[in-house]
Amino acid sequence: MEKRNKWKKKKMILTFAMVLAIAVQFLAAAGKRHEAAEETQTFPAAKETLAAGQPAAEGEEKKENSTNIQLYARSAVLMDADSGRVLFGKNENEQMPMASTTKIMTCILALENGNREDMVTVSAYAAGQPKVHLGMYEGQQFKLKDLLYSLMLESHNDSAVAIAEHIGGSVEGFAAMMNQKAKDIGCFDTYFITPNGLDAAAADESGNNRIHSTTARDLARIMKYCIEESEKKEEFLEITRTQNYFFSDGEGKGSYSCINHNAFLTMMDGALSGKTGFTNNAGYCYVGALRRDGKTFVVALLACGWPNNKSYKWSDTRKLMEYGLENYEYRNVYEPEQLKPLRVEGGIPASGKPYDEAYVEISLENQEEELNVLLREGEQVEKKIRLSKTLTAPVEEGAAAGSIGYYLEGELLKEYPVVTDTDVERMDFPWVFKYIWKLYAL
């Protein structure tokens, strides 16, 4: 009996040692697999490129896609207001003075930072601004909303300064707000000095000499912000689309009328907003927006002629807007993707057997049915799938596993995160030991 007990004890010790050794081997193997670094893989999509349009049907007239557009403006942009993509550009990144198109930034900042019912007191400096001006005098008071109509319909320079001093405390303070807003919305080639756009030069915060200037791309981007992104976009549109406006000063002694000089509003169906500008240095400038057939375009023009070429800006604006309307259509480029499970290093396999590989199902975090992109015939969208080569346990449900991105001409249009669908626990020593013990000790 004693001999049998000794053998039983010895057998248990040997079994324990064997189980321990096997468990260590399993974990060592898992550890070697774990040494493989997580890598990013790029797979071609099911269709490497997604065609932007279909060939014209037989007998159907094919639209002209040529971008050889002849313009008067020295610098110009046609922008898709939805995505911010430049559809046509001519010297679009060249910094140039922009005259009174400046006032779209003055207006949107005043709407965002002021109360339309505020009373604005006119300073001597504001009252002394050159034409075009309202003709206000020092100490006179106006409602902020009335000055905004004066600013945008008649382009009054004195109204711009009165607004700037009321909102920013001074012209310099307001210019700092303008420059910060420009940076916030991605306009890094713009520098504001005045709220009315009169030609000016000054040293910036780094001591560099700068002129009041922007680029056609930045100017279009500012208009996009005003009509698409700002919380005050509806008020901005209401002001800039008004044809006639009448108001009085705070005491009711002076009566004023404003007429909208933006001829583009009646030039094309769907015209939304716009602002003209002119100085001797800037020449004629314009920025305007149009929405038709679900498409919204912004045109920005700088140095578009000098006297007597006042109508050049309207010709260029129409030409660019028509080009956008005729050649660009929204296409759904979204493609569903069947993603294969990813291997999980050191994870407990679904089979419950430690020598099997562990995998986890993955999918898009947000499933969509459409990704509509404004495209010209012949343009192609590329889909790139980037997935981790492996994941390392423990893995939680919803963990990042990669992404699927849609690109046009190398620029990211939209990216969809890929995440794990379930948890995968780590295969640790206690789990392996328990499994081997059950297998060999029973």
Secondary structure, DSSP 8 states (H G I E B T S, - for coil): -HHHHHHHHHHHHHHHHHHHHHHHHHHHHHHHHHTS---EEEEEEEEEEEES-----TT------------S-SEEEEEETTT--EEEEESTT--B--GGGGHHHHHHHHHHHS-TT-EEE--HHHHT--SS-----TT-EEEHHHHHHIIIII--HHHHHHHHHHHHSSHHHHHHHHHHHHHHTT-TT-B---SS----EEE-TTS-EEESBB-HHHHHHHHHIIIIISTTHHHHHHHHH-SEEEEE-TTS--EEEEE---GGGGTSTTEEEEEEEEETTTEEEEEEEEEETTEEEEEEEES---TT-TTHHHHHHHHHHHHHHHHEEEEE---------EEEETB--TTS-TTS-EEE-EEESS--S--EEEEETT-EEEEEEEEESEEESSB-TT-EEEEEEEEETTEEEEEEEEEESS-B-B--HHHHHHHHHHHHH-
